[in-house]
Amino acid sequence: MKVLINQEEIHRGIARLASQLHERYGNEPLTIVAIMTGSLVMLADLIRGLEMPVRISLIRASSYRGGMTSGELTIEDSDMLDIRGREVLLIDDIFDTGKTLAEVTRRLERHQPQSLRTAVFLNKRGNSVVNQAPDYSVFDIPNEFVVGYGLDYDDLYRNLPYVGVLEEADLAAHQRLHGPSK
């Protein structure tokens, strides 16, 4: 698997985002709403670099069901914290078509936060189909299918400490070992 972003680059990128958030929010309390499951690794690393009071809420949004093609978006936010009147940062693993971030943002706005900004770990260039861009992105990447640092293929590879490009040979090896994606 080709390494696109190594561990040290990731560490520096997350530290850079934490610094940007400190500039924006100072010591004001911040509620971070993380879209599961891909953003959990980013969330864990990011909050360790923040000094302001932080509340964390998790929601589930998914449009991939195994494989590499996006399907219908489902969102589960019934356990989300109350964000009315709060500074909110929505984080996600990757901004690809932008549909997930746009829809989750729209739903969160209904809860009337004081402010709502968005941050993504990866911003995939050239795929967006929405009229919205993340407020913060840690890395811009080319239009390739990536795994690692929370991102998966067929629910595997999230644990890789780097971001790798899943190439044809990797897909063939995956299918030999794990069978076809569901």
NUMAR-499095 format. One record per atom (N, C-alpha, C): residue number from 0; chain; atom name; z, y, x. Coordinates in nm, 4 decimals, m for minus. Each point is the difference from the previous one (the first is absolute). Layout:
# NUMAR-499095
NUM:A:CA:Z:Y:X
...
END
This chain:
# NUMAR-499095
0:A:N:0.0000:m0.1177:0.0852
0:A:CA:0.0000:0.1177:m0.0852
0:A:C:0.0000:0.1242:0.0899
1:A:N:m0.0855:0.0929:m0.0309
1:A:CA:m0.0092:0.1238:0.0770
1:A:C:0.1155:0.0929:m0.0391
2:A:N:0.0743:0.0496:0.0983
2:A:CA:0.1090:0.0943:m0.0253
2:A:C:m0.0595:0.1394:m0.0165
3:A:N:0.0269:0.0614:m0.1142
3:A:CA:m0.0485:0.1351:m0.0276
3:A:C:0.1037:0.1045:0.0389
4:A:N:0.1276:m0.0268:m0.0337
4:A:CA:0.1100:0.0921:0.0324
4:A:C:0.1150:m0.0844:0.0531
5:A:N:0.0408:0.0265:0.1238
5:A:CA:0.1047:m0.0833:0.0607
5:A:C:0.1396:0.0511:m0.0381
6:A:N:0.1017:m0.0755:0.0402
6:A:CA:0.1396:0.0308:m0.0347
6:A:C:0.0422:0.1389:0.0459
7:A:N:m0.0323:0.0348:0.1211
7:A:CA:0.0421:0.1295:0.0531
7:A:C:m0.0660:0.1148:m0.0768
8:A:N:m0.1270:m0.0153:m0.0336
8:A:CA:m0.0683:0.1026:m0.0789
8:A:C:0.0645:0.0131:m0.1378
9:A:N:0.0354:m0.1129:m0.0599
9:A:CA:0.0665:0.0025:m0.1308
9:A:C:0.1330:0.0746:0.0111
10:A:N:0.0781:m0.0334:0.1017
10:A:CA:0.1302:0.0645:0.0204
10:A:C:m0.0162:0.1520:0.0096
11:A:N:m0.0957:0.0447:0.0799
11:A:CA:m0.0244:0.1448:0.0150
11:A:C:m0.0482:0.0627:m0.1303
12:A:N:m0.0846:m0.0712:m0.0737
12:A:CA:m0.0505:0.0535:m0.1267
12:A:C:0.1089:0.0168:m0.1045
13:A:N:0.0888:m0.0977:m0.0120
13:A:CA:0.1100:0.0087:m0.0963
13:A:C:0.0963:0.1111:0.0407
14:A:N:0.0254:0.0146:0.1304
14:A:CA:0.0864:0.1095:0.0488
14:A:C:m0.0631:0.1363:m0.0320
15:A:N:m0.1300:0.0089:0.0129
15:A:CA:m0.0718:0.1248:m0.0326
15:A:C:0.0154:0.0330:m0.1490
16:A:N:m0.0134:m0.1014:m0.0862
16:A:CA:0.0178:0.0218:m0.1438
16:A:C:0.1433:0.0438:m0.0294
17:A:N:0.0982:m0.0640:0.0599
17:A:CA:0.1401:0.0390:m0.0206
17:A:C:0.0205:0.1457:0.0386
18:A:N:m0.0593:0.0427:0.1093
18:A:CA:0.0101:0.1388:0.0442
18:A:C:m0.0637:0.0959:m0.1016
19:A:N:m0.1140:m0.0371:m0.0535
19:A:CA:m0.0654:0.0819:m0.1020
19:A:C:0.0863:0.0112:m0.1255
20:A:N:0.0659:m0.1085:m0.0358
20:A:CA:0.0868:0.0019:m0.1184
20:A:C:0.1231:0.0860:0.0251
21:A:N:0.0543:m0.0027:0.1206
21:A:CA:0.1124:0.0872:0.0345
21:A:C:m0.0410:0.1465:m0.0108
22:A:N:m0.1201:0.0314:0.0468
22:A:CA:m0.0500:0.1373:m0.0112
22:A:C:m0.0119:0.0422:m0.1458
23:A:N:m0.0455:m0.0888:m0.0846
23:A:CA:m0.0225:0.0324:m0.1412
23:A:C:0.1301:0.0059:m0.0799
24:A:N:0.0877:m0.0973:0.0178
24:A:CA:0.1173:m0.0130:m0.0867
24:A:C:0.1303:0.0461:0.0648
25:A:N:0.0033:0.0142:0.1314
25:A:CA:0.1238:0.0381:0.0669
25:A:C:0.1102:m0.0994:m0.0302
26:A:N:0.1138:0.0517:m0.0486
26:A:CA:0.1135:m0.0865:m0.0349
26:A:C:0.0108:m0.0267:m0.1494
27:A:N:m0.1040:0.0397:m0.0764
27:A:CA:0.0006:m0.0232:m0.1447
27:A:C:m0.0084:m0.1497:m0.0292
28:A:N:0.0699:m0.0465:m0.1025
28:A:CA:m0.0104:m0.1416:m0.0381
28:A:C:m0.1437:m0.0348:m0.0385
29:A:N:m0.0410:m0.1187:0.0373
29:A:CA:m0.1354:m0.0466:m0.0254
29:A:C:0.0058:m0.1368:m0.0665
30:A:N:m0.0773:m0.0164:m0.1058
30:A:CA:m0.0144:m0.1306:m0.0628
30:A:C:m0.1339:m0.0572:0.0424
31:A:N:0.0032:m0.1144:0.0635
31:A:CA:m0.1229:m0.0674:0.0410
31:A:C:m0.0267:m0.1131:m0.0988
32:A:N:m0.1174:0.0047:m0.0601
32:A:CA:m0.0451:m0.1068:m0.0884
32:A:C:m0.1056:m0.0776:0.0786
33:A:N:0.0288:m0.1249:0.0295
33:A:CA:m0.0897:m0.0829:0.0802
33:A:C:m0.0708:m0.1009:m0.0887
34:A:N:m0.1298:m0.0108:0.0197
34:A:CA:m0.0795:m0.0978:m0.0737
34:A:C:0.0065:m0.1320:0.0760
35:A:N:0.0536:m0.1006:m0.0682
35:A:CA:0.0146:m0.1320:0.0609
35:A:C:m0.1331:m0.0736:m0.0047
36:A:N:m0.0232:m0.0912:0.0827
36:A:CA:0.0875:m0.0496:0.1033
36:A:C:m0.0447:0.0541:0.1353
37:A:N:m0.1212:0.0490:0.0038
37:A:CA:m0.0608:0.0415:0.1262
37:A:C:0.0719:0.1105:0.0736
38:A:N:0.0693:0.0885:m0.0712
38:A:CA:0.0622:0.1143:0.0675
38:A:C:0.1427:m0.0277:0.0475
39:A:N:0.0516:m0.1203:m0.0196
39:A:CA:0.1394:m0.0271:0.0359
39:A:C:0.0284:0.0137:0.1495
40:A:N:m0.0924:m0.0418:0.0845
40:A:CA:0.0226:0.0111:0.1444
40:A:C:0.0010:0.1478:0.0396
41:A:N:m0.0962:0.0761:m0.0515
41:A:CA:m0.0042:0.1441:0.0268
41:A:C:0.1274:0.0679:m0.0503
42:A:N:0.0440:m0.0356:m0.1205
42:A:CA:0.1211:0.0574:m0.0582
42:A:C:0.1195:m0.0229:0.0922
43:A:N:0.0174:m0.1234:0.0454
43:A:CA:0.1149:m0.0330:0.0857
43:A:C:m0.0017:0.0817:0.1285
44:A:N:m0.1161:0.0097:0.0633
44:A:CA:m0.0080:0.0764:0.1245
44:A:C:0.0151:0.1493:m0.0250
45:A:N:m0.0599:0.0496:m0.1070
45:A:CA:0.0038:0.1435:m0.0283
45:A:C:0.1420:0.0486:m0.0293
46:A:N:0.0743:m0.0695:m0.0836
46:A:CA:0.1319:0.0513:m0.0389
46:A:C:0.0968:0.0020:0.1171
47:A:N:m0.0213:m0.0860:0.0998
47:A:CA:0.0850:0.0031:0.1191
47:A:C:m0.0247:0.1256:0.0835
48:A:N:m0.1132:0.0667:m0.0238
48:A:CA:m0.0299:0.1222:0.0723
48:A:C:0.0308:0.1267:m0.0770
49:A:N:0.0559:m0.0141:m0.1201
49:A:CA:0.0308:0.1166:m0.0833
49:A:C:0.1493:0.0304:0.0047
50:A:N:0.0329:0.1290:m0.0002
50:A:CA:0.1401:0.0409:0.0057
50:A:C:0.0506:0.0571:m0.1308
51:A:N:m0.0908:0.0412:m0.0901
51:A:CA:0.0451:0.0552:m0.1275
51:A:C:0.0512:m0.1132:m0.0895
52:A:N:0.0784:0.0320:m0.1024
52:A:CA:0.0418:m0.1034:m0.0950
52:A:C:m0.1240:m0.0600:m0.0673
53:A:N:m0.0068:m0.1326:m0.0037
53:A:CA:m0.1178:m0.0689:m0.0532
53:A:C:0.0417:m0.0989:m0.1077
54:A:N:m0.0690:0.0077:m0.1132
54:A:CA:0.0111:m0.1016:m0.1060
54:A:C:m0.1288:m0.0804:0.0044
55:A:N:0.0090:m0.1291:m0.0287
55:A:CA:m0.1178:m0.0863:0.0063
55:A:C:m0.0182:m0.0700:m0.1334
56:A:N:m0.1233:0.0026:m0.0470
56:A:CA:m0.0367:m0.0714:m0.1208
56:A:C:m0.1265:m0.0789:0.0285
57:A:N:m0.0080:m0.1187:m0.0547
57:A:CA:m0.1157:m0.0858:0.0215
57:A:C:m0.0722:m0.0239:m0.1317
58:A:N:m0.1320:0.0039:0.0070
58:A:CA:m0.0808:m0.0390:m0.1148
58:A:C:m0.1068:m0.0966:0.0500
59:A:N:m0.0529:m0.0766:m0.0899
59:A:CA:m0.1033:m0.0968:0.0358
59:A:C:m0.1308:0.0450:m0.0633
60:A:N:m0.1020:0.0107:0.0826
60:A:CA:m0.1345:0.0313:m0.0470
60:A:C:m0.0960:m0.0857:0.0799
61:A:N:m0.0901:m0.0664:m0.0680
61:A:CA:m0.0906:m0.0887:0.0711
61:A:C:m0.1334:m0.0087:m0.0710
62:A:N:m0.1053:m0.0045:0.0812
62:A:CA:m0.1324:m0.0229:m0.0556
62:A:C:m0.0699:m0.1139:0.0720
63:A:N:0.0632:m0.0589:0.1026
63:A:CA:m0.0591:m0.1123:0.0728
63:A:C:0.0720:m0.1271:m0.0407
64:A:N:m0.0737:m0.1024:m0.0307
64:A:CA:0.0577:m0.1297:m0.0346
64:A:C:m0.0569:m0.1049:0.0944
65:A:N:0.0397:0.0061:0.1265
65:A:CA:m0.0616:m0.0882:0.0988
65:A:C:m0.1409:0.0504:0.0257
66:A:N:m0.0491:m0.0215:0.1161
66:A:CA:m0.1340:0.0463:0.0307
66:A:C:m0.0024:0.1458:0.0405
67:A:N:m0.1199:0.0558:m0.0015
67:A:CA:m0.0216:0.1321:0.0570
67:A:C:m0.0553:0.0997:m0.1008
68:A:N:m0.0181:m0.0390:m0.1248
68:A:CA:m0.0615:0.0872:m0.0984
68:A:C:0.1041:0.0493:m0.0986
69:A:N:m0.0026:0.1282:m0.0259
69:A:CA:0.0941:0.0620:m0.0922
69:A:C:m0.0308:m0.0405:m0.1437
70:A:N:0.1056:m0.0235:m0.0760
70:A:CA:m0.0159:m0.0337:m0.1412
70:A:C:0.0709:0.1021:m0.0864
71:A:N:0.0492:m0.0440:m0.1145
71:A:CA:0.0699:0.0891:m0.0928
71:A:C:0.1372:0.0375:0.0559
72:A:N:0.0359:0.1267:m0.0119
72:A:CA:0.1268:0.0504:0.0513
72:A:C:0.1122:m0.0296:m0.0989
73:A:N:0.1083:m0.0592:0.0511
73:A:CA:0.1203:m0.0196:m0.0799
73:A:C:0.1145:0.0728:0.0691
74:A:N:0.0840:0.0670:m0.0803
74:A:CA:0.1118:0.0769:0.0540
74:A:C:0.1274:m0.0403:m0.0732
75:A:N:0.1054:m0.0292:0.0765
75:A:CA:0.1310:m0.0333:m0.0555
75:A:C:0.1004:0.0993:0.0558
76:A:N:0.0473:0.0918:m0.0854
76:A:CA:0.0929:0.1036:0.0466
76:A:C:0.1259:0.0080:m0.0853
77:A:N:0.0328:m0.1072:m0.0701
77:A:CA:0.1131:0.0028:m0.0929
77:A:C:0.1355:0.0178:0.0698
78:A:N:0.0104:m0.0357:0.1270
78:A:CA:0.1266:0.0131:0.0727
78:A:C:0.0069:0.1250:0.0872
79:A:N:m0.0950:0.0915:m0.0164
79:A:CA:m0.0056:0.1184:0.0850
79:A:C:0.1188:0.0923:m0.0263
80:A:N:0.0481:0.0643:0.1063
80:A:CA:0.1073:0.0987:m0.0126
80:A:C:m0.0473:0.1197:m0.0824
81:A:N:0.0954:0.0735:m0.0566
81:A:CA:m0.0312:0.1249:m0.0693
81:A:C:m0.0421:0.1032:0.1037
82:A:N:m0.1200:0.0563:m0.0145
82:A:CA:m0.0502:0.0970:0.0977
82:A:C:m0.0123:0.1405:m0.0589
83:A:N:0.0432:0.0190:m0.1220
83:A:CA:m0.0097:0.1324:m0.0631
83:A:C:0.0711:0.1051:0.0858
84:A:N:m0.0728:0.1083:0.0313
84:A:CA:0.0571:0.1107:0.0750
84:A:C:0.0233:m0.0274:0.1476
85:A:N:m0.0514:m0.1077:0.0528
85:A:CA:0.0233:m0.0377:0.1398
85:A:C:m0.1258:0.0191:0.0850
86:A:N:0.0235:0.0174:0.1303
86:A:CA:m0.1091:m0.0016:0.0974
86:A:C:m0.0389:m0.1457:0.0200
87:A:N:m0.1261:m0.0328:m0.0239
87:A:CA:m0.0441:m0.1393:0.0037
87:A:C:m0.1170:m0.0155:0.0970
88:A:N:0.0088:m0.1048:0.0790
88:A:CA:m0.1097:m0.0398:0.0870
88:A:C:m0.0417:m0.1412:m0.0399
89:A:N:m0.1223:m0.0144:m0.0444
89:A:CA:m0.0571:m0.1300:m0.0349
89:A:C:m0.0702:m0.0541:0.1238
90:A:N:0.0366:m0.1213:0.0430
90:A:CA:m0.0676:m0.0579:0.1159
90:A:C:m0.0712:m0.1296:m0.0367
91:A:N:m0.1136:m0.0207:0.0667
91:A:CA:m0.0783:m0.1218:m0.0193
91:A:C:m0.0553:m0.0434:0.1354
92:A:N:m0.0412:m0.1245:0.0072
92:A:CA:m0.0493:m0.0525:0.1267
92:A:C:m0.1374:0.0535:0.0363
93:A:N:m0.0923:0.0048:m0.0974
93:A:CA:m0.1370:0.0367:0.0338
93:A:C:m0.0651:0.0782:m0.1134
94:A:N:m0.0742:0.1010:0.0367
94:A:CA:m0.0811:0.0770:m0.0944
94:A:C:m0.1428:m0.0472:0.0219
95:A:N:m0.0483:m0.0809:m0.0946
95:A:CA:m0.1331:m0.0586:0.0103
95:A:C:m0.0895:0.0687:m0.1029
96:A:N:m0.0068:m0.0510:m0.1208
96:A:CA:m0.0755:0.0694:m0.1053
96:A:C:0.0790:0.1193:m0.0534
97:A:N:0.1315:m0.0055:0.0143
97:A:CA:0.0865:0.1063:m0.0493
97:A:C:0.0485:m0.0226:m0.1414
98:A:N:m0.0485:m0.1029:m0.0663
98:A:CA:0.0368:m0.0242:m0.1401
98:A:C:0.1497:m0.0245:m0.0172
99:A:N:0.0588:m0.0790:0.0884
99:A:CA:0.1431:m0.0303:m0.0123
99:A:C:0.0823:0.1264:0.0160
100:A:N:m0.0233:0.0749:0.1057
100:A:CA:0.0781:0.1211:0.0244
100:A:C:m0.0177:0.1007:m0.1137
101:A:N:m0.1221:0.0164:m0.0492
101:A:CA:m0.0252:0.0949:m0.1081
101:A:C:0.0722:m0.0412:m0.1283
102:A:N:m0.0043:m0.1271:m0.0343
102:A:CA:0.0634:m0.0463:m0.1240
102:A:C:0.1519:0.0044:0.0103
103:A:N:0.0556:m0.0433:0.1125
103:A:CA:0.1458:0.0039:0.0153
103:A:C:0.0476:0.1454:0.0019
104:A:N:m0.0734:0.0878:0.0663
104:A:CA:0.0345:0.1424:0.0009
104:A:C:0.0031:0.0551:m0.1418
105:A:N:m0.1024:m0.0327:m0.0768
105:A:CA:m0.0069:0.0463:m0.1395
105:A:C:0.1218:m0.0485:m0.0794
106:A:N:0.0381:m0.1240:0.0189
106:A:CA:0.1169:m0.0543:m0.0717
106:A:C:0.1305:0.0659:0.0441
107:A:N:0.0129:0.0255:0.1298
107:A:CA:0.1224:0.0633:0.0488
107:A:C:0.0113:0.1443:m0.0481
108:A:N:m0.1100:0.0692:m0.0107
108:A:CA:0.0027:0.1389:m0.0474
108:A:C:0.0582:0.0107:m0.1407
109:A:N:m0.0148:m0.1034:m0.0806
109:A:CA:0.0582:m0.0019:m0.1352
109:A:C:0.1526:0.0095:0.0033
110:A:N:0.0604:m0.0411:0.1126
110:A:CA:0.1457:0.0019:0.0141
110:A:C:0.0522:0.1344:0.0479
111:A:N:m0.0865:0.0973:0.0161
111:A:CA:0.0325:0.1397:0.0324
111:A:C:0.0846:0.0173:0.1269
112:A:N:m0.0523:m0.0493:0.1137
112:A:CA:0.0709:0.0278:0.1256
112:A:C:m0.0141:0.1481:0.0348
113:A:N:0.0905:0.0509:0.0833
113:A:CA:m0.0114:0.1383:0.0470
113:A:C:m0.1302:0.0163:0.0780
114:A:N:m0.0270:m0.0947:0.0900
114:A:CA:m0.1275:m0.0042:0.0711
114:A:C:m0.0349:m0.1461:0.0228
115:A:N:m0.1284:m0.0254:0.0147
115:A:CA:m0.0477:m0.1362:0.0235
115:A:C:m0.1104:0.0071:0.1048
116:A:N:0.0279:m0.0597:0.1144
116:A:CA:m0.0994:m0.0082:0.1061
116:A:C:m0.0248:m0.1470:0.0308
117:A:N:m0.1098:m0.0266:0.0696
117:A:CA:m0.0383:m0.1375:0.0290
117:A:C:m0.0212:m0.0193:0.1497
118:A:N:0.0329:m0.1194:0.0474
118:A:CA:m0.0230:m0.0370:0.1396
118:A:C:m0.0506:m0.1436:0.0037
119:A:N:m0.0970:m0.0227:0.0841
119:A:CA:m0.0527:m0.1351:0.0184
119:A:C:0.0033:m0.0346:0.1479
120:A:N:0.0151:m0.1270:0.0275
120:A:CA:m0.0046:m0.0465:0.1382
120:A:C:m0.1430:0.0101:0.0527
121:A:N:m0.0955:m0.0511:m0.0767
121:A:CA:m0.1401:0.0009:0.0416
121:A:C:m0.0868:0.0702:m0.1030
122:A:N:m0.0894:0.0849:0.0470
122:A:CA:m0.0976:0.0678:m0.0846
122:A:C:m0.1368:m0.0524:0.0413
123:A:N:m0.0580:m0.0856:m0.0854
123:A:CA:m0.1290:m0.0608:0.0319
123:A:C:m0.1110:0.0986:m0.0351
124:A:N:m0.0750:0.0388:0.0975
124:A:CA:m0.1051:0.1001:m0.0183
124:A:C:m0.1186:m0.0554:m0.0789
125:A:N:m0.0482:0.0827:m0.0937
125:A:CA:m0.1259:m0.0282:m0.0658
125:A:C:0.0033:m0.0855:m0.1242
126:A:N:0.1164:m0.0412:m0.0476
126:A:CA:0.0065:m0.0875:m0.1175
126:A:C:0.0549:0.0675:m0.1246
127:A:N:0.0558:0.1189:0.0116
127:A:CA:0.0684:0.0621:m0.1125
127:A:C:m0.0950:0.0244:m0.1173
128:A:N:0.0489:m0.0333:m0.1186
128:A:CA:m0.0753:0.0245:m0.1234
128:A:C:0.0765:0.0949:m0.0918
129:A:N:0.1082:0.0594:0.0508
129:A:CA:0.0821:0.0913:m0.0798
129:A:C:m0.0023:0.1391:0.0626
130:A:N:0.0369:0.0977:m0.0797
130:A:CA:0.0049:0.1382:0.0462
130:A:C:0.1423:0.0343:0.0437
131:A:N:0.0530:m0.0797:0.0902
131:A:CA:0.1358:0.0181:0.0514
131:A:C:0.0038:m0.0559:0.1411
132:A:N:0.0749:0.0637:0.0843
132:A:CA:0.0214:m0.0507:0.1359
132:A:C:0.1501:m0.0008:0.0251
133:A:N:0.0481:m0.0900:0.0853
133:A:CA:0.1435:0.0010:0.0302
133:A:C:0.0387:0.1283:0.0734
134:A:N:0.1226:0.0461:m0.0248
134:A:CA:0.0504:0.1180:0.0702
134:A:C:0.0229:m0.0299:0.1481
135:A:N:0.0406:m0.1218:0.0298
135:A:CA:0.0245:m0.0428:0.1373
135:A:C:m0.0638:m0.1368:0.0207
136:A:N:m0.0601:m0.0191:0.1152
136:A:CA:m0.0440:m0.1342:0.0377
136:A:C:0.0327:m0.0191:0.1471
137:A:N:0.0503:m0.1185:0.0324
137:A:CA:0.0404:m0.0280:0.1361
137:A:C:m0.1234:m0.0234:0.0874
138:A:N:m0.0969:m0.0763:m0.0511
138:A:CA:m0.1225:m0.0277:0.0743
138:A:C:m0.1205:0.0029:m0.0924
139:A:N:m0.1105:0.0527:0.0489
139:A:CA:m0.1301:m0.0137:m0.0646
139:A:C:m0.0692:m0.1177:0.0673
140:A:N:m0.0620:m0.0864:m0.0818
140:A:CA:m0.0656:m0.1181:0.0557
140:A:C:m0.1406:m0.0118:m0.0566
141:A:N:m0.0860:m0.0764:0.0694
141:A:CA:m0.1339:m0.0258:m0.0546
141:A:C:0.0084:m0.0968:m0.1171
142:A:N:m0.1108:m0.0176:m0.0670
142:A:CA:m0.0082:m0.0860:m0.1172
142:A:C:m0.0072:m0.1473:0.0438
143:A:N:0.1168:m0.0548:0.0360
143:A:CA:0.0108:m0.1401:0.0382
143:A:C:0.1193:m0.0598:m0.0730
144:A:N:m0.0028:m0.1322:m0.0189
144:A:CA:0.1115:m0.0658:m0.0670
144:A:C:0.1085:m0.0278:0.1028
145:A:N:0.1174:0.0598:m0.0211
145:A:CA:0.1073:m0.0070:0.0985
145:A:C:0.1219:m0.0727:m0.0556
146:A:N:0.0756:m0.0591:0.0921
146:A:CA:0.1239:m0.0701:m0.0334
146:A:C:0.1049:0.0360:0.1045
147:A:N:0.1230:m0.0319:m0.0315
147:A:CA:0.1104:0.0232:0.0923
147:A:C:0.0794:0.1219:m0.0391
148:A:N:0.1203:0.0112:0.0552
148:A:CA:0.0911:0.1110:m0.0291
148:A:C:0.0118:0.0226:m0.1513
149:A:N:0.0166:m0.1092:m0.0735
149:A:CA:0.0188:0.0068:m0.1446
149:A:C:m0.1229:m0.0324:m0.0808
150:A:N:m0.1182:0.0161:0.0556
150:A:CA:m0.1237:m0.0279:m0.0735
150:A:C:m0.0336:m0.1481:0.0109
151:A:N:m0.0535:m0.0550:m0.1077
151:A:CA:m0.0208:m0.1444:m0.0030
151:A:C:m0.1428:m0.0379:m0.0354
152:A:N:m0.0267:m0.1259:0.0218
152:A:CA:m0.1155:m0.0687:m0.0567
152:A:C:0.0557:m0.1290:m0.0556
153:A:N:m0.0150:m0.0185:m0.1305
153:A:CA:0.0475:m0.1221:m0.0651
153:A:C:0.1501:m0.0199:0.0244
154:A:N:0.0757:0.1099:m0.0005
154:A:CA:0.1458:0.0026:0.0184
154:A:C:0.0461:m0.0435:0.1390
155:A:N:m0.0878:0.0020:0.0981
155:A:CA:0.0360:m0.0334:0.1378
155:A:C:m0.0307:0.1188:0.0905
156:A:N:0.0528:m0.0048:0.1211
156:A:CA:m0.0240:0.0974:0.1070
156:A:C:0.0831:0.1279:m0.0106
157:A:N:0.0805:0.0175:m0.1035
157:A:CA:0.0812:0.1217:m0.0129
157:A:C:0.0936:0.0188:0.1191
158:A:N:0.0410:m0.1081:0.0621
158:A:CA:0.0995:0.0039:0.1063
158:A:C:m0.0566:0.0368:0.1365
159:A:N:m0.1293:0.0149:0.0126
159:A:CA:m0.0565:0.0376:0.1302
159:A:C:0.0516:0.1376:0.0390
160:A:N:0.0391:0.0197:0.1266
160:A:CA:0.0555:0.1288:0.0427
160:A:C:m0.1071:0.1040:0.0331
161:A:N:m0.1233:m0.0323:m0.0271
161:A:CA:m0.1138:0.0881:0.0257
161:A:C:m0.0934:m0.0050:m0.1204
162:A:N:m0.1005:0.0867:m0.0018
162:A:CA:m0.1037:m0.0046:m0.1022
162:A:C:m0.1227:m0.0635:0.0630
163:A:N:m0.0465:m0.1081:m0.0602
163:A:CA:m0.1168:m0.0704:0.0510
163:A:C:m0.1120:m0.0002:m0.1016
164:A:N:m0.1216:m0.0132:0.0496
164:A:CA:m0.1181:m0.0090:m0.0856
164:A:C:m0.0273:m0.1471:m0.0260
165:A:N:m0.0052:m0.0366:m0.1263
165:A:CA:m0.0286:m0.1377:m0.0383
165:A:C:m0.1520:m0.0173:m0.0018
166:A:N:m0.0500:m0.0717:0.0992
166:A:CA:m0.1440:m0.0192:0.0152
166:A:C:m0.0415:m0.1349:m0.0578
167:A:N:m0.1297:m0.0250:m0.0051
167:A:CA:m0.0528:m0.1232:m0.0593
167:A:C:0.0616:m0.1254:0.0621
168:A:N:0.0129:m0.0039:0.1312
168:A:CA:0.0589:m0.1172:0.0657
168:A:C:0.1450:m0.0197:m0.0422
169:A:N:0.0719:0.1110:m0.0188
169:A:CA:0.1394:m0.0080:m0.0447
169:A:C:0.0075:m0.0535:m0.1423
170:A:N:m0.0914:0.0439:m0.0855
170:A:CA:m0.0034:m0.0483:m0.1382
170:A:C:m0.0297:m0.1491:m0.0039
171:A:N:m0.0939:m0.0458:0.0819
171:A:CA:m0.0336:m0.1420:0.0048
171:A:C:0.1205:m0.0813:0.0471
172:A:N:0.0689:0.0481:0.1034
172:A:CA:0.1193:m0.0701:0.0495
172:A:C:0.1088:m0.0017:m0.1073
173:A:N:0.0165:0.1114:m0.0700
173:A:CA:0.0993:0.0077:m0.1073
173:A:C:m0.0297:m0.1050:m0.1071
174:A:N:m0.1253:m0.0104:m0.0387
174:A:CA:m0.0363:m0.0949:m0.1057
174:A:C:0.0172:m0.1444:0.0458
175:A:N:m0.0267:m0.0268:0.1280
175:A:CA:0.0234:m0.1358:0.0512
175:A:C:0.1481:m0.0351:m0.0052
176:A:N:0.0859:0.0948:0.0339
176:A:CA:0.1429:m0.0250:0.0050
176:A:C:0.0684:0.0051:m0.1365
177:A:N:m0.0440:0.0929:m0.0848
177:A:CA:0.0728:0.0278:m0.1247
177:A:C:m0.0798:m0.0249:m0.1254
178:A:N:m0.1275:m0.0372:0.0119
178:A:CA:m0.0848:m0.0190:m0.1162
178:A:C:m0.0544:0.1318:m0.0489
179:A:N:m0.0887:m0.0045:m0.0988
179:A:CA:m0.0592:0.1249:m0.0514
179:A:C:0.1041:0.0862:m0.0679
180:A:N:m0.0203:0.1324:0.0067
180:A:CA:0.0944:0.0925:m0.0654
180:A:C:m0.0082:m0.0185:m0.1504
181:A:N:0.1119:0.0331:m0.0644
181:A:CA:0.0087:m0.0178:m0.1460
181:A:C:m0.0344:0.1255:m0.0713
END
